[in-house]
Amino acid sequence: MVKLRLSTERWSLVSALIRWGSDSRHSHVEYEREDGWTLGARFSLWGKFARKLNWPKRWLKLDGVQWRPPKASRKQVDVLYLSFPGIEQAAEWEEKNRLGAPYDLLGIIGIVTARGWAESNDAFCSEVKQEGAIAVGLSHGRGFQNCAPQAMKPRDIEISLVVTKLGE
């Protein structure tokens, strides 16, 4: 079983900016399997350096859309679990189509500043969740909300009428 997991990191500047820009207590959304592994897009300064400087591949796994072990989520707080129709298929779509995509830091800055600066091949967490939701036909192809994936925020997913809250 896969769940949708919303959370934040208290002492992260990126998380703080996302919370401020989206007027939400959550700055991150990802899928979580029963064994605690998560699939989602996360920012890593080391991962960005690794991409630019051609460092070993193990450094690349810090940045962008990746499967991460449970220990990678230990700093996250305010966790909220959600579900929606087609969640398993949407997670499979993300793994098949977006795994390895770099994190879209410009897209996040665009959300915070209300500008459309998303990079076409890069990804941020709520953007890839909206893409997957649209791909599996959630809400007649509109996804969580009727907006472009690049404009989707974690808060938009949380308040969507198609999600079911599972608990905190």
N, C-alpha and C positions, 0 to 999 in steps of 0.2 A: 504494500500500500504506500502511495506517495501522498504527502501533504504539502500544502503551500505554507511557507514559514515567513512571517514578517518579523523584523527585529531592527535593532540599531546598536551602534557602539557608542558608548558615552564619551570616550576621550579621543574621538576621531574627528578631525577637522572636516573631512569629506562628509561623514555622517551628519555632523552638525549643520553643514550648509544645505544638505538635502532636506533635513527636518525643517529648517527655516524656510527654504524655498518652496516646500510642498505643504507647509502648515500641518505637520503630522508628527507623531511621536516615533514613527517608524521610518527608517531610511533605507531599508534593504528588504528584498523579497527573493526567495529561492525555493526550490523543491527540496524536500527532505524525505529520504527513504526510512524504513523502519529501523535499519541498522545505524541511523544517525548521519550517514553520508549526505551531503547537500550538493545540489546542482544549481549554479547561478553565476552571475557576473559580479566580480569584486575588483576593486582597485588595489594595486600594489605598486608602490614606487620602485621597489626592487625588480618587479616584473617588467615595468616600463624600461628601466635601464637594461635589463637582459635582452629585451627585444631590440633596442637601439644599438647595443654593443655586441650583439651576437654571442651572448653568454650561453653556457650549457642549457639544454632543454629543461632541466629540473627547475631552473629559475623562472622559466616562462609559465609554469603551472601556478605561480602566485597571482598572476594577473589574468583578467578576462573571464570568459565562460569556462568553468571547469567543474569536475566532481571533486569535492573536498572531504577529507575525513572529519569525524566529529570534533576532534581537537581544534580544528580551524575555526570553530564557532564558539569557542569558550569565552571570548570577550563580548559576545553579543548579549544584549539584555532586552527587556520588554518584548519577549517572544510571544507571538500570536499565531495560532494555527488555523488555517482555512482549507476549504475544499471547494471544488466546482465540478459540474458535469464534464467529463472528458479529461480530467486531470492527468490520468496515466498516459493518454495519447499525447497530450500537450508536452509532458516531460520527455517522452520519447522523441517528439518532433524537435525539441530544443537540443537534445543530445545528438541527434542525427544531423541537424542543420546548422547549429551555432557553436558546438563544442570547439574550443580553441580560439574563438573570436576574441580579439583584444578588447580591453575595457575602454569605453567611450567617455573619457574625462571631459571632452568638449561638450558632449551631450548633457552631462550633469551640470556643467557651468551654464549651459543654455537653459536648463530647467530653472536654476537658481536665479538667473537674470531675465527670465521670460523671453529668451531668444531661441531660434531654431538652429542650433549649432551642431546637431548630431552628425557624426561621421558614418557614412553609409555602410561600411563593413565592420565597424566596431560595435560594441553593445554595452548597454547598462542593464541592470537587473530587471526593472519593471518593463523595459522595452522588449526584452526577449520573452517575458511572460505574456505580454499582449500579442506578440507575433505568434506564439504557440497557440494561444486561445483562439485567434482568428483562423489559424491553419486547421484546427479541429472543428471549426464551425460554431464555436460558442456564441450564443445569443445571435443566431442568424448571421454569423460572419462579422459581427461588430466587436467581438471580444468582451472584455470586462466593461468598458465604456466605449462610447462612440467617438473615439479619437485615434489619431495616428499613433503607432507604437512609440515614436520618438517623443511624444508628448505625455506618455503614460508615467504616472508617479505611483509609488507604493500606496499612498493614500487613496488614489483612484481605484486600486484593486480592493483595498479594505472596505470601501463604501459601496462597491458594486452590488447590484441586486442579484447577481448570479452566483455569488460566493456564499458559503455556509461557514459560520464560525464554529470551530471545533474546540477551542479553549485556549487559555493562556498558560 
